[in-house]
Structures are given as structure tokens and as C-alpha cells.
Amino acid sequence: MPTVQNIVFDPDMAPSDGKMPTAQNTAIGGGVVIAGQRVATEVFHYEVAACLSEDAKHPSVRLAFEGVPIDKPHPENNEGCSLWPGSQVLGSYLLSEAGRALVKDKTVVELGCGVGLLGPVLILAGARHVILTDFNPHALKLAQLNMTRNQSAIAGAMGGEKMGTFSVQQLDWCQWGCEGNNLSGRAFDLAIASDVLYAPQIRQGLEQVLLGLTDRNPSCAVLLAAPFRNGARDAVDVQRDWLTSLSSEWNHSLNRASSGHRSPGPFSVESLTEAGPSDCFDVDGPTGMELWQALRSLQISPLYGCDPEPHLFRLSRLPANVLQHSSCK
């Protein structure tokens, strides 16, 4: 049965000592038990640039997230318990002027939230209400812990401004439309997802969810961060072809053919940005921190130098293609 938990941030949690708001640094859980196996977790630190702007040289808030290190063995299908670069790229965009314009005073759903890196980011960007969803109950537990962990830091960064609310909810994309897997029929202003294109069944389920959400609100914007990893389960070209199939016209940013005949897809697909420059880390600094992003990690990821650069796309539903989509039989 999908779980739903609501949390409201308390502005009184803001620190009053004038120091930079900083999240709790110690591991709350210390590990998660997955398929009978205890998997150790660590705490990873991120900074958000001053005034929630693109000025990444002067951080105003430091956040902390507990998760399973990427370079540690993962029990099968539990990659969502780690922090992946795509969500960081998406988070930096959400904190930009263009991103905040999409988020401010809006209702947002994240599809595949993992351990919740983008939850605090969306609250900082001014979201009215955020629903973090994932199929993995272990990831959702960590997401809830991480939102609680960062509450004081978020309140301090908001400086007394009214903060939005959020909830976490389990969601099975492959059962979209069935009882308990339809987000209670709610409509959203914005849907976001990152690092979710790595397996065929996941893409098929995600497509049904995106169609369903934009059926409810055709104006709902979709932001998708896609690193196009070439792993054992899939090929880069297959992932690109799937995204291209959603588009109403050939998308040159996907490096696909610009001629040919096919049926138009249900979305317009716009390439917003790529990841930062290859020298985005201050490797001579004390932490090797990234200098170019509004949301930056204070630790160099094990994937640095070998992971493909995430691309960021905006999908907008075409009015002529709005139907009622449900995968529940």
C-alpha cells in the first residue's frame, strides 16, 4: 500500500546565531536494511549559492543528505538510495532565475526522488507544496530523514519567509492509474525527474505517468535530467530514441536524424542546458568543490570524469494530444 507522510516546516527552527545555516552532519540511520542485508550509509554535503542565485562563489546554506555511496555494492534495483549527478544538475537549474519562475508558489511532484536531494531545493526555490515520490520504500525513508535533517538550515536560508509544505509518497509507475498509484487524482504545475531512463520498463512507466499528469493539467511543465548512461541494461541510442519519440519534431540537441517520416509525439521537447564545463572542480582546493553550479557537492563523486554529462530537457504537452491515459487494466 503506498505510504503518504506530510511534513510542515517550522520557521522557528531557523538558527539565531547569525551563522550560515547548516544541516545536521551525523548519520541518522547509519544504514538501511535491503533484502535482509544491511547497507551502510554516509552523509554527503551540498551548498546552495547566496540568495539562491547562480552566484556559486558565496554559499548561503549548507545541506546534508544521507545515502548509500555510489561506489558501494547495491542490492538489486536499489540504486535510488544513492545521490546521482543528474539531480544536482536539475537542482542547479531549479535555483536559477528561469527555474525559480517555474517553481515559485507552485505545486510540484518529483518522480523518482531517491533520497530527496531536490526536496529542500524546491522549498528554497519557493514551491508552495512538494510531493516526493519513489517506488523504493528505503529511498523514501531516507528522503523523509533528509528533509527533517535539513529543516533548520532551510528555515535559516529562507530568512523568515513563509515556507512550503511537502509530503513523501510511494508510487509505482508501472501501475499508474490503479488504486493507490494515481497521486489521488491531483493536478500539478510542475513535474521533475532525473536519472530515470536507464531501463525499458522504467521508461514505459514514466511515459504513462507523464501523459497522465499532463492530461490532468496540460499546462504542467516537465523537467527531465538525462545522463544517457551506456550500461549493461540499455544503450545510449535507445534512451535517446525514447525521448525523441515523445517529441513533436526531430530534436537536434539529441543528435538524432533531422529527416524522415514519423507520427508526431505528444510533447514538444526543448533542450535547456548541459552539465558544466569539464574543469568544474577546484581540484586544488580543500574539498575539490564544484564552482559552476548553484547547487554544488562538497565531495568529488566517484563518477567524476567517467559519467556522461547530464542533459536537461523541458517537455510541454501539445494540446491536440491531450487524452486520458491509464496503464491499469
C-alpha positions in Angstrom: 0.0 0.0 0.0 1.6 3.3 -1.0 2.6 5.4 2.0 1.9 9.1 2.5 3.6 11.3 5.1 3.1 15.0 5.4 5.7 17.3 7.0 5.3 21.1 7.5 8.5 23.1 8.1 8.6 25.3 11.2 10.2 28.8 10.6 11.2 28.8 14.3 13.7 26.1 13.5 15.9 28.7 11.9 19.3 29.3 13.7 19.6 32.6 15.5 23.4 32.8 15.9 23.9 34.6 12.5 26.0 31.7 11.1 25.5 30.1 7.7 22.6 27.7 8.0 24.0 24.2 8.1 22.2 20.8 8.2 22.8 18.1 10.8 26.0 16.3 9.9 25.7 13.0 11.6 24.0 9.9 10.1 20.6 9.5 11.5 20.0 5.9 10.3 23.6 4.8 9.7 22.3 2.2 7.2 19.3 0.6 5.6 18.2 -3.0 5.5 17.5 -4.1 2.0 16.5 -7.7 1.2 17.8 -8.8 4.6 21.2 -7.1 4.0 22.3 -4.1 6.0 23.8 -1.5 3.7 25.9 1.3 5.3 25.0 4.9 4.5 27.1 8.1 4.6 26.3 11.8 4.8 27.0 13.9 1.7 27.2 17.7 1.8 26.0 20.3 -0.7 26.0 24.0 -0.8 23.4 26.4 -2.3 24.7 29.7 -3.6 24.0 33.0 -2.0 20.5 34.5 -2.4 19.5 31.3 -4.2 21.1 32.7 -7.3 23.6 31.4 -9.9 26.5 33.0 -8.0 28.2 29.9 -6.8 31.1 31.6 -5.1 29.3 32.6 -2.0 27.2 29.8 -0.5 24.3 30.8 1.8 23.2 27.4 3.0 24.8 24.0 3.5 22.7 20.9 3.2 23.4 17.3 4.2 21.9 14.1 2.8 22.3 10.5 4.0 22.6 7.9 1.3 24.4 4.8 0.1 27.7 5.7 -1.6 27.6 5.2 -5.4 30.8 3.2 -5.3 29.5 0.7 -2.8 27.7 -2.5 -3.9 23.9 -2.0 -4.3 21.4 -4.8 -3.7 19.4 -5.3 -6.9 17.2 -2.4 -8.0 18.1 -0.2 -5.1 20.2 2.4 -7.0 17.7 5.0 -5.8 19.3 5.0 -2.3 22.3 6.9 -3.7 22.8 10.5 -4.8 23.3 10.8 -8.6 24.7 13.7 -10.7 21.5 14.3 -12.7 19.6 15.5 -9.7 22.3 18.0 -8.9 22.2 19.4 -12.4 18.4 19.7 -12.2 18.7 21.3 -8.8 21.0 24.0 -10.1 18.5 24.8 -12.8 15.7 25.0 -10.3 17.7 27.6 -8.3 18.3 29.7 -11.4 16.1 32.6 -12.3 14.3 30.6 -15.0 13.9 27.6 -12.7 12.5 29.7 -9.8 9.9 31.2 -12.1 8.6 27.6 -12.7 8.6 26.7 -9.1 7.6 29.8 -7.1 4.2 29.3 -5.4 3.6 26.2 -7.5 2.7 22.6 -6.6 5.5 20.2 -7.7 5.8 16.4 -7.9 9.2 14.7 -8.2 9.1 11.3 -9.9 11.8 9.0 -8.6 13.0 11.3 -5.8 15.6 8.8 -4.4 17.0 10.1 -1.1 15.4 13.5 -1.6 18.2 15.9 -2.8 15.7 18.1 -4.6 13.1 18.4 -1.8 15.0 21.1 0.1 15.9 22.7 -3.3 12.3 23.0 -4.3 11.3 24.6 -0.9 14.2 27.0 -1.2 13.1 27.9 -4.7 9.7 28.9 -3.3 7.4 25.9 -4.1 4.0 26.0 -2.3 3.8 22.2 -1.9 6.1 19.4 -3.0 5.3 15.7 -3.2 8.4 13.4 -3.4 7.6 10.1 -4.9 9.5 6.9 -5.4 8.8 3.2 -5.8 11.6 2.3 -3.4 10.4 2.4 0.3 14.0 2.5 1.5 14.8 5.6 -0.6 11.6 7.2 0.7 12.6 6.6 4.3 15.9 8.3 3.6 14.2 11.2 1.8 12.0 11.8 4.9 15.0 11.7 7.2 16.9 14.1 5.0 14.1 16.6 4.8 13.9 16.5 8.6 17.7 16.8 8.8 17.8 19.9 6.7 14.8 21.7 8.3 16.8 24.1 10.4 19.1 25.0 7.5 16.2 25.7 5.1 14.4 27.8 7.7 17.6 29.9 8.2 18.1 30.3 4.5 14.5 31.5 4.0 15.0 34.3 6.5 11.5 34.2 7.9 9.8 33.9 4.5 6.9 31.5 4.5 8.0 28.0 3.6 6.1 25.5 1.5 5.0 22.1 2.7 5.9 18.7 1.4 5.0 15.0 1.6 6.5 11.7 0.6 4.5 9.0 -1.2 5.2 5.6 -2.7 4.4 5.4 -6.4 4.7 2.6 -8.9 4.8 4.0 -12.4 4.0 0.6 -14.0 0.7 0.6 -12.1 -0.2 4.2 -12.9 -3.9 4.7 -12.8 -4.6 1.8 -10.4 -5.9 2.4 -6.9 -3.2 4.0 -4.8 -1.0 4.8 -7.8 -2.6 7.9 -9.2 -1.5 10.6 -6.8 -5.1 10.9 -5.6 -6.0 12.5 -8.9 -4.1 15.7 -8.1 -3.0 18.1 -10.8 0.5 19.7 -10.6 2.1 22.8 -12.0 5.5 21.1 -12.5 6.8 17.5 -12.6 10.5 16.7 -12.4 12.6 13.6 -12.8 16.3 12.8 -13.1 18.5 9.8 -13.8 15.4 7.7 -14.6 15.9 6.5 -18.2 18.2 3.5 -17.6 15.8 0.6 -18.2 13.0 0.0 -20.7 10.2 -0.8 -18.2 11.0 2.3 -16.3 10.8 4.5 -19.4 7.5 2.9 -20.3 6.0 3.5 -16.9 7.4 7.1 -16.8 5.8 7.8 -20.2 2.4 6.8 -18.8 2.8 8.9 -15.7 3.8 12.0 -17.8 0.9 11.5 -20.1 -1.5 11.1 -17.2 -0.2 14.2 -15.3 -0.4 16.4 -18.4 -3.9 15.0 -19.1 -4.9 16.5 -15.8 -3.2 19.8 -16.4 -2.0 20.3 -20.0 0.0 23.3 -18.7 2.1 21.2 -16.3 5.7 21.6 -17.3 8.1 18.6 -17.1 11.8 18.9 -16.4 13.9 15.8 -17.1 17.6 15.4 -16.5 19.1 12.6 -18.5 22.8 11.5 -18.4 22.2 8.8 -21.1 24.4 6.2 -19.4 25.5 3.3 -21.5 25.3 0.4 -19.2 24.6 -3.3 -19.4 20.8 -2.9 -19.2 20.5 -0.4 -22.1 22.2 1.5 -24.8 22.5 5.3 -25.1 20.9 5.4 -28.5 17.8 3.5 -27.2 17.4 6.1 -24.4 17.8 9.0 -26.9 15.3 7.3 -29.2 12.7 7.1 -26.5 13.0 10.8 -25.7 12.9 11.6 -29.3 9.7 9.5 -29.7 8.0 11.9 -27.3 8.8 14.9 -29.4 6.6 16.6 -31.9 9.6 17.3 -34.1 13.1 16.0 -34.5 15.2 17.4 -31.7 18.7 18.3 -33.0 20.0 18.5 -29.4 19.6 14.8 -29.2 21.8 14.2 -32.2 19.1 12.3 -34.0 18.4 12.4 -37.7 16.7 15.6 -38.9 14.8 14.0 -41.8 12.3 11.2 -42.2 8.7 10.5 -41.6 7.0 9.5 -38.3 4.0 10.4 -36.3 4.4 13.5 -34.1 4.8 12.8 -30.4 2.7 14.2 -27.6 5.2 16.7 -26.3 7.4 19.5 -27.5 10.9 18.8 -26.2 13.3 21.6 -25.6 17.0 21.2 -24.6 17.7 23.7 -21.8 21.3 23.1 -20.8 24.1 20.6 -20.5 26.2 19.9 -17.5 29.0 22.3 -16.6 32.5 22.5 -18.0 34.9 19.6 -17.7 37.0 21.6 -15.3 34.1 22.4 -12.9 36.0 21.1 -9.9 38.5 23.2 -7.9 40.8 20.2 -7.6 43.5 22.3 -5.8 41.0 23.5 -3.1 40.5 21.8 0.2 37.3 20.0 -0.8 37.6 19.8 -4.6 34.3 21.5 -4.7 32.4 22.4 -7.9 32.4 26.1 -8.7 29.9 26.4 -11.5 26.6 25.2 -10.1 24.1 26.9 -7.8 23.8 23.5 -6.1 27.2 22.0 -5.7 28.6 19.0 -4.0 31.4 19.3 -1.5 32.8 15.9 -2.3 34.0 14.7 -5.7 31.8 11.9 -6.9 33.3 8.6 -7.8 31.6 9.1 -11.2 33.6 12.3 -11.8 35.5 12.0 -15.1 33.7 8.9 -16.3 29.9 9.6 -16.0 28.3 11.2 -19.1 27.3 14.8 -18.7 23.6 15.1 -17.9 21.4 16.9 -20.4 18.4 18.9 -19.1 15.1 18.9 -21.1 11.8 20.6 -20.8 8.7 18.8 -22.1 5.5 20.6 -22.8 2.3 18.8 -23.7 0.7 19.6 -27.1 -3.0 20.5 -26.7 -4.0 18.3 -29.7 -2.6 15.2 -28.0 -4.3 15.5 -24.6 -6.3 12.3 -23.9 -7.0 10.1 -20.9 -4.1 7.7 -20.3 -4.1 4.9 -17.8 -2.0 1.7 -17.7 -4.2 0.0 -15.1 -6.0 -3.0 -16.6 
